[in-house]
Amino acid sequence: MQRLWPWFLILLALAPAALVHPTTPRAPAHVHAVVVIGVVGGGATFNPAVATTMPDRLVADNLFPTLFKVSPQGLLAPGLAVNASESGNLVSVTLGADRLADQTPLTPAMVVQALSETLWPSTDSSAARSLLGDVKGAGAVEAGKAQYISGMAETGPRTLQITLTKPVSNWVWRLANPALGIVPVSDLVHGGAYWSIADLIGTGPFRVVADAPTAAMQFEPLGARARTPLIELERYGNLEEAALALVNGEASAVSVPVRSLGAMLVKPFRPHLRFLAATPQIELVINPAAANPWAAATANGPAIGRVVRAAFHGLVPSAPGFIPSVSSPQVSSPSSSAAPSTAPPSSSSPPARAPLPLYVDGQDAMAMAIAASLERTVPGFYRVTVLSGPAWTTALQHGSIPAALVRTWPGGPLPAVISSWKAISLAPSGSFWLLAPQVRAASVLANGALDWNMFTSRHG
């Protein structure tokens, strides 16, 4: 015992030190690189059915996936649904084995509820009205007379059937539109009127992990995805501040509005500016009615490339061909028998007849830019009229416009009344971004929002 006593005293002396010795921190199970995306201003909603501004879309389109999606090659690919078939006015959809973030299985009933919600009067989604307007019972939901679309029904544990008012070819492409992202009704309840995103569960591949209203939001991928980074959305007061953050290495990507392209084409921003194309095309559609002045127009108008280059400073590729214009700048008179000139119109010879009317969606920034460029390129030959919201939707559905610039998908969502009109491709749709040198790859969704799943950096 006497031999053990000195060792006992030594242990007593070391005991306090052992009690306060810091433990070695455990490494996190998954470590993700952080990609900072600059956002100018804050988002008002994260519901993809009504998200219209870039900050809104940047989040909504990545949180809530669609039943189908469009591949980078422009093909229809599985999303939450793995298969679909069309027969007459019936569309059958088969869901995959997806679960919500809280591990609740995604069911056909949830999908029916989510798609119906986009038509509720409280949601008021003009995009959903265009996409789902020909589903049986959609009008009753829009009018607030029904909670769910009667033309959508669960037919099995993982299948649902959609009944259209009449056969529509390639209708299933509409289910790939980001406006129809599947938002569980539980998210609507948890989110509340102002969508407090800290409560969202979502079906999407990302979930929010931090939200500072005046600073940044952080999102992490729900599953193990190789090289998928932790996404941080940093809010900036203006575009110049966000652009300088990218140049100084504090951000990886910054969204640039179309109207601000000119300001970003100066050093040091110019080398970072890129256009990321999406699948939908911007097209000029022309009403074939005989009374339509466009029906008598010829192909002697300006080259499409010239108009698109002027609209986007040469950043956007254009389709080949010409935009129709009036055949002659000369005044027609009863006593005149001279043949009309076929020379292309120019800014030096103003038109003698009324300019061709052209309608455009005021919420489509790229279409607006092309329309403005067309008016500038050939002054006096075109008159652009801007419609927004319900007025634009009504004009398209009724086919009451002579010509319009529209963003078209394969198989929709253009109303049937104008699906047979003459269509002239102008340019791909997409969005403009400042991208840091370390960015390896970036692509955008159909609405122009950055696709976080495809976004990698050399830190990843």
Secondary structure, DSSP 8 states (H G I E B T S, - for coil): -TTTHHHHHHHHHHHHHHHH--------S----EEEEEEES--S---TTT--SHHHHHHHHHHS--SEEE-TTS-EEESSEEEEEEETTEEEEEE-S-B-TTS-B--HHHHHHHHHHTTSTTT--HHHHHHHTTBTTHHHHHTTS-SS-TTEEEEETTEEEEEBSS--TTGGGGGGSGGG----HHHHHHHTTTT-GGG---SSSEEEEEE-TTSEEEEEESS--TT--EEEEEEESSHHHHHHHHHTTS-SEEEE-GGGTGGGSSTTTGGGEEEEEEEEEEEEEE---TT-GGGG-BS-S-BHHHHHHHHHTT-S---SSB--B-S--S---TT-------S---TTS--SS--EEEEEETT-HHHHHHHHHHHHHSTTSEEEEEE-THHHHHHHHHT--SEEEEEEBTTBSS-GGGTTSEEEEEEEEEEEEEE-TTEEE--B-TTS-B-GGG-EETT-
